Amino acid sequence: MTDTKRLAFSIIQFLHDQLQSGDLSSDAQESLEVAVQCLETAFEVSTNDQNLAVPQTLPEIFTAATSQYPAPPEVKIDTSPDTPTEEEIAEAEQLKTDGNDQMKVENFQAAVEFYSKAIVINPQNAVYYCNRAAAYSKLGNYAGAVQDCELAIGIDPNYSKAYGRMGLALASLNKHTEAVSYYKKALELDPDNETYKSNLKIAEQKMETPSPTAGMGGVDLAGLLSNPGFMNMASSLMNNPQVQQLMSGMMSGAYGPMGAAGATGGGAGGAAAGPGDISGLIQAGQQFAQQMQQQNPELIEQLRSQIRSRTPSASNEEQP
């Protein structure tokens, strides 16, 4: 304990010397005085204990005081990612193949699930992210496709297909300027790829030409009809008895006249639709929208948040 007290005494003496130097601010002096009091109380020493003063340097005193304590073990942190075993690599490859098979039969959600399982096993394989990006695009989840392409590029900056699919996803989000840059990078890596050349040309045209759907609230009918997720939902809705009844009522005019004269009220023999007819039609539209929301809320949210623009389809692109 004597060595420890000598160390505490030396530190207290050093602090006293600093206090007497007069170079400290009032706040600093007050802090050091509190520190001195705490050390004196904790180690039961004071500057009056001259028997603790020995002709040793502070490092020598520190070494003597701490030599009784063993050095802490060196902690090595392994920051390298876990390397999958050969069995795990084979399993991930099989999952990727299963995902590719699902893409061929246009079961895109199942493909996403297979690719995701492969990623869990081997998260350092850029192909898995790129393939999942293609499946996400088919489902209309372009934000997810962009994120996966970014991850694939981060793993393999020379992966041309990741840049190409990033361009497709960005173009589908009407981000044509960004899409052009990714198509150009894809062509740098794969100069003979005709798909990239065609997509680049279309994206450049989109940059120069305003969207033909701008006056329609950004709704791209052709894009919607080419969206598998939307078409699957529409097919399912049309088989719903409630929706069939609703559509039958709209087509038969049960919710009010829908002809030109009735709609405008300006024709020679036409009569304007009454308030009750208009409200009935609005109500029918609301019911149809509710059915769509219940059928596939995720897709509806995507359609609300994203403005689609017709882009080249990658449906014939094979997965690696």
C-alpha atoms as one frame of an Amber mdcrd trajectory, in Angstrom:
protein
   0.000   0.000   0.000   2.991   2.269   0.527   3.723   2.431  -3.218   0.109
   3.306  -3.924   0.177   6.093  -1.335   3.423   7.391  -2.772   1.793   7.579
  -6.186  -1.246   9.407  -4.742   1.067  11.742  -2.814   3.059  12.546  -5.935
  -0.104  13.346  -7.889  -1.400  15.559  -5.064   1.953  17.335  -4.903   1.843
  17.910  -8.646  -1.646  19.397  -8.392  -0.518  21.674  -5.560   2.337  22.923
  -7.708  -0.122  23.716 -10.498  -2.352  25.616  -8.102   0.577  27.714  -6.914
   1.772  28.507 -10.414  -0.972  31.087 -10.890  -1.481  30.136 -14.546  -4.937
  28.635 -14.070  -8.349  30.231 -14.305 -10.549  30.438 -11.253 -12.721  27.570
 -12.504  -9.663  25.386 -13.144  -8.237  26.180  -9.703 -11.523  25.232  -8.068
 -11.613  21.940  -9.970  -8.051  21.049  -8.919  -8.765  21.897  -5.282 -11.733
  19.502  -5.358  -9.531  16.835  -6.970  -6.870  17.250  -4.273  -9.448  16.888
  -1.537 -10.873  13.766  -3.122  -7.432  12.150  -3.489  -6.445  13.006   0.056
  -9.665  11.494   1.370  -9.566   8.396  -0.785  -5.933   7.472  -0.085  -5.670
   9.023   3.402  -2.645  11.112   2.510  -1.805  14.795   2.441   1.072  17.012
   1.464   2.181  16.985   5.096   3.142  13.306   4.846   6.778  14.028   4.041
   7.768  10.441   4.717   6.037   9.572   1.460   8.192  11.962  -0.518  11.009
   9.981  -2.101  13.565  11.003  -4.762  11.800   9.178  -7.569  10.278  10.396
 -10.792   6.562  10.084 -11.285   6.928   7.303 -13.920   9.109   5.328 -11.487
   6.529   5.713  -8.745   3.745   4.736 -11.125   5.611   1.614 -12.229   6.236
   0.576  -8.621   2.596   1.167  -7.680   1.110  -0.754 -10.597   3.570  -3.636
 -10.850   1.499  -5.700  -8.440  -1.440  -5.717 -10.856  -1.305  -8.060 -13.874
  -1.538  -6.488 -17.306  -5.001  -6.872 -18.851  -5.177  -9.482 -21.582  -4.985
  -8.172 -25.118  -8.388  -8.182 -26.731  -8.432  -8.886 -30.439 -11.546  -7.937
 -32.328 -12.175  -9.881 -35.494 -13.734  -7.432 -37.934 -13.551  -9.752 -40.925
 -16.899 -11.228 -42.021 -17.541 -14.865 -41.303 -16.514 -17.006 -44.235 -19.200
 -19.540 -45.122 -18.224 -23.189 -45.259 -18.257 -25.159 -48.492 -21.552 -26.729
 -47.443 -23.074 -23.306 -46.791 -21.843 -21.988 -50.125 -23.440 -24.949 -51.889
 -26.688 -24.396 -49.985 -26.763 -20.704 -50.901 -26.131 -21.534 -54.561 -29.014
 -23.988 -54.545 -31.290 -21.320 -53.056 -30.201 -18.930 -55.794 -31.025 -21.561
 -58.418 -34.437 -22.068 -56.835 -34.973 -18.314 -56.998 -34.012 -18.270 -60.674
 -36.522 -21.037 -61.354 -39.261 -18.986 -59.681 -38.335 -15.971 -61.814 -38.818
 -18.063 -64.969 -42.400 -18.923 -63.957 -43.010 -15.315 -62.844 -43.450 -16.218
 -59.179 -41.510 -13.167 -58.130 -42.415 -13.122 -54.426 -41.156 -16.688 -54.012
 -37.972 -15.692 -55.857 -37.412 -12.870 -53.368 -37.711 -15.333 -50.493 -35.168
 -17.742 -52.001 -32.666 -14.989 -52.735 -33.120 -13.588 -49.230 -32.302 -16.967
 -47.698 -29.182 -17.197 -49.851 -28.120 -13.736 -48.649 -28.480 -14.770 -45.008
 -26.111 -17.690 -45.593 -23.600 -15.786 -47.743 -24.085 -11.996 -47.480 -20.898
 -11.270 -49.427 -22.188 -12.569 -52.760 -23.166  -9.658 -54.998 -25.153 -11.890
 -57.368 -27.766 -12.688 -54.731 -28.520  -9.002 -54.116 -28.614  -8.253 -57.834
 -31.011 -11.121 -58.518 -33.273 -10.045 -55.674 -33.250  -6.532 -57.135 -34.629
  -7.960 -60.385 -37.407  -9.724 -58.468 -38.196  -6.561 -56.524 -38.503  -4.612
 -59.779 -40.961  -7.174 -61.111 -43.055  -6.652 -57.980 -42.933  -2.871 -58.378
 -40.700  -2.438 -55.324 -38.187  -0.179 -57.055 -36.880   1.312 -53.810 -35.936
  -2.186 -52.668 -34.311  -2.860 -56.031 -32.212   0.303 -55.763 -31.044  -0.652
 -52.272 -30.056  -4.169 -53.348 -28.178  -2.853 -56.378 -26.253  -0.489 -54.122
 -25.287  -3.415 -51.895 -24.223  -5.496 -54.890 -22.075  -2.644 -56.234 -20.542
  -2.162 -52.795 -19.444  -5.795 -52.816 -18.354  -5.873 -56.469 -17.801  -2.406
 -58.024 -17.179  -4.032 -61.420 -20.470  -5.912 -61.581 -22.041  -4.529 -64.771
 -25.414  -6.202 -64.285 -25.877  -4.432 -60.944 -25.422  -1.057 -62.655 -27.826
  -2.048 -65.427 -30.529  -3.123 -63.008 -29.971   0.001 -60.938 -30.640   2.001
 -64.098 -33.900   0.124 -64.678 -35.084   0.701 -61.115 -34.211   4.408 -61.199
 -35.891   4.847 -64.580 -39.034   3.240 -63.156 -38.922   5.879 -60.418 -38.673
   8.601 -63.118 -35.091   9.344 -62.029 -33.846   9.301 -65.609 -30.797  11.486
 -65.056 -29.452   9.099 -62.431 -30.451   6.127 -64.563 -28.353   7.456 -67.452
 -25.220   7.569 -65.295 -25.693   3.953 -64.205 -26.367   2.756 -67.751 -23.162
   4.475 -68.887 -21.206   2.742 -66.122 -22.753  -0.587 -67.119 -21.640   0.017
 -70.718 -18.109   0.856 -69.580 -17.926  -2.571 -67.998 -19.826  -4.375 -70.762
 -19.473  -2.314 -73.973 -21.178  -4.843 -76.268 -24.383  -5.195 -74.247 -27.211
  -4.125 -76.566 -29.756  -3.963 -73.742 -27.716  -1.337 -71.904 -27.326   0.667
 -75.126 -31.067   0.594 -75.774 -31.984   1.464 -72.196 -29.461   4.312 -72.140
 -30.947   5.788 -75.308 -34.483   5.602 -73.909 -33.423   7.146 -70.577 -31.700
  10.013 -72.406 -34.868  10.610 -74.435 -36.907  10.635 -71.226 -34.588  13.320
 -69.845 -35.252  15.536 -72.858 -38.981  14.842 -73.229 -41.605  15.639 -70.582
 -43.598  12.664 -69.396 -46.734  12.052 -71.525 -48.624  11.270 -68.341 -47.829
  14.565 -66.634 -51.362  15.844 -67.309 -52.899  12.683 -65.896 -51.497  12.970
 -62.407 -48.441  10.887 -63.341 -50.442   7.703 -63.932 -48.813   5.472 -66.561
 -51.475   3.041 -67.739 -49.035   1.054 -69.873 -46.727   0.758 -66.897 -49.522
  -0.445 -64.655 -50.619  -3.075 -67.149 -47.054  -4.400 -67.365 -46.740  -4.622
 -63.584 -47.256  -8.304 -62.624 -48.201  -7.404 -59.074 -50.924  -5.013 -60.244
 -52.266  -7.457 -62.814 -52.383 -10.311 -60.295 -54.297  -8.085 -57.892 -56.703
  -6.968 -60.627 -57.351 -10.570 -61.684 -58.044 -11.581 -58.098 -60.347  -8.611
 -57.582 -62.407  -9.399 -60.679 -63.055 -12.901 -59.313 -64.390 -11.424 -56.078
 -68.231 -11.638 -56.009 -68.530  -8.284 -54.249 -66.414  -6.571 -56.894 -68.369
  -8.294 -59.682 -71.614  -6.975 -58.203 -70.117  -3.515 -57.849 -68.883  -3.451
 -61.443 -72.220  -4.773 -62.696 -73.997  -1.915 -60.965 -71.631   0.652 -62.455
 -71.971  -0.764 -65.977 -75.775  -0.922 -65.783 -76.010   2.721 -64.722 -77.304
   1.928 -61.266 -75.078   4.671 -59.891 -76.214   7.316 -62.315 -75.962   8.202
 -66.047 -72.418   8.065 -67.439 -73.051   9.252 -70.996 -71.693  12.470 -72.419
 -74.985  14.319 -72.345 -75.782  13.188 -68.843 -72.331  14.063 -67.650 -72.374
  17.590 -69.030 -76.045  18.429 -68.821 -75.707  20.516 -72.005 -77.160  18.125
 -74.637 -80.479  18.736 -76.352 -82.237  15.824 -74.749 -79.755  15.172 -71.994
 -80.312  15.654 -68.353 -77.608  16.338 -65.867 -76.906  13.679 -63.313 -78.543
  14.481 -60.067 -76.690  14.911 -56.799 -77.841  11.464 -55.671 -76.490   9.869
 -58.860 -73.095  11.524 -58.487 -72.799  10.588 -54.823 -73.712   6.999 -55.692
 -70.985   6.863 -58.304 -68.459   8.323 -55.863 -69.505   5.803 -53.250 -69.063
   2.971 -55.751 -65.573   4.221 -56.581 -64.685   4.387 -52.897 -65.870   0.828
 -52.379 -63.764  -0.364 -55.297 -60.706   1.450 -53.906 -61.279  -0.173 -50.514
 -61.365  -3.599 -52.143 -58.059  -2.883 -53.862 -56.531  -1.647 -50.596 -57.617
  -4.785 -48.752 -56.399  -7.063 -51.552 -52.819  -5.741 -51.697 -52.083  -2.758
 -49.420 -48.334  -2.940 -50.089 -48.741  -2.584 -53.846 -51.271   0.216 -53.475
 -48.830   2.102 -51.256 -46.109   1.656 -53.853 -48.406   2.917 -56.615 -49.256
   5.946 -54.509 -45.665   6.838 -53.707 -44.070   6.098 -57.055 -44.756   7.627
 -60.471 -44.174   4.959 -63.030 -42.735   5.608 -66.440 -42.735   3.008 -69.146
 -39.268   1.438 -69.323 -37.805  -1.535 -71.216 -38.772  -4.824 -69.645 -36.036
  -7.076 -68.292 -38.325 -10.114 -68.290 -36.148 -11.957 -70.763 -32.953 -11.263
 -68.855 -31.495 -14.437 -67.434 -30.387 -14.581 -63.832 -26.751 -15.509 -63.179
